[in-house]
Amino acid sequence: MHNLSVFYFSRKCSRRDEYQAFYWACRAADAGLIGAIYNVGFAFQNAIGVKENPVEARRYYEIASDAESLEAKVQLARCFATGYG
């Protein structure tokens, strides 16, 4: 699932499909894949395949951070520093 998300987001497929990327990232996040949880937060923060939602972005970063994702910890620190979400 996570690989499908990355595939749709990358330019390796015939066309970049942000909606499919977000869909598959959500499915992978629901399955507990930490990288996917971070990616869903990133998608919410940057409006990739979904409307920007600072509260949801921060929530997903918190979940990934609790699971020891270094990238999520960095993004969460930025959220706190800037008041995002």
N, C-alpha and C positions, 0 to 999 in steps of 0.2 A: 504494500500500500504506500509506504513512504517513498519507495523507489518510483512508483507511478507518479506521485506528486512531484518529485524532483524532475522526472522526465517531462511532464507537461509544462513545468515552469521553465525548463531549460530550452535552449534553441536547438536541441538535438532532434526534436520531432519536427514534423513538417510545418507546424505553426505553434506558436506559444499559446497555451490555453490556461489563463490564470484561474478561471472558474473550475476547471477540472483539477488543476493543481491544488486549489484550496479544498475541494471536495475530498480528494484522496489524502491530503494532509490531515484533515479532520478525522477521517476513518482511522488513519494510523495513530493519531493522538488518542482516539477513543480506545485503541488497543494498548495504549500505555507506552508507546515509543517516544522516548524523551526528545530526540531530534525533531520529531514531528510536532510535539507539543510546542517546542520553541518556534518552529516554522509557522504554526497557526498564530502564535502571538505576533510574530514578525509580519504576517499577512494582515492581521488586524491593524497593526501600527502603520503599515505602509499602503493600505487599501489595495492589496493584491488579491483579486478575485472576490473581494468582499468590501463593503463600505467600511471606512476607517472607524474604529471603535477603541478609543484609548483605554476604557475600563476593561474590556475583554483582552486587549493586548497585555495589559499589566497582569491580569489574572492568569493568563497562560504563562507569562514569564515567571510568575511566582511559583506555579506548579513545577515548571521545568527547573527552576532554581532550587526548589526543595529536593529535587532528584539529582542535584549536583551538576547541572549543566553550567559550565563556565560562561558560555555565550549568554545564557539567560541571566546569570548573575550580573554580567556587565550591563545588559539592557535594562535590567531592573534597577540598578544603581543609577543609570541615566534617567529613568522614569522618576525616581525619587529626587534627583538633583534638579530636574527641570519642572517637576510638578505634573508630569504627563500621566494621565489616567487617575 
